[in-house]
Amino acid sequence: MTALNLINQWLNFVAPAACVALLVVLLARIFSGFLRSKRPLAHTLWSQAAIIFIVGVLLSLTGLVLFGRDGKMASYALLAVGAASCQWGLLRGWKG
């Protein structure tokens, strides 16, 4: 496998985590009435997205290890639930 193929495979592996992280943070900003918090743990949009991206990549790796291949729907479900739970924790949703 060449370096270009390896980079392409890696980018395609992390792309769902990046898209989900950005969408979760942006939609939380749009619908902030449901997730209102006076002081979130991560103050900026980019830091929230970075934390959720890292969690998403780790959950995607977990799905890869558990199922032996990438792209299973259960891995994507785990990614979506994990990203939403992470955003809920960053905004201190339990204090709502």
Residue pairs with C-beta under 8 A, 6 or more apart in sequence:
1 9
13 60
13 70
14 53
14 57
14 60
16 56
16 60
16 76
16 79
17 53
17 56
17 57
17 59
17 60
17 79
17 83
18 53
18 56
20 52
20 56
20 79
20 80
20 83
21 49
21 50
21 52
21 53
21 56
21 83
22 49
24 52
24 83
24 84
24 87
25 45
25 48
25 49
25 52
25 87
26 45
28 35
28 48
28 87
28 91
29 45
35 87
35 88
35 91
35 93
35 96
36 96
37 91
37 92
37 93
37 95
37 96
39 92
40 48
40 90
40 91
40 92
41 89
41 90
41 91
41 92
42 48
42 51
42 90
48 87
48 90
51 86
51 90
52 83
52 86
52 87
52 90
55 82
55 83
55 86
56 79
56 82
56 83
59 75
59 78
59 79
59 82
59 83
60 70
60 75
60 79
62 75
62 78
63 70
63 72
63 74
63 75
63 76
63 78
63 79
64 70
64 75
66 75
67 74
67 75
88 94
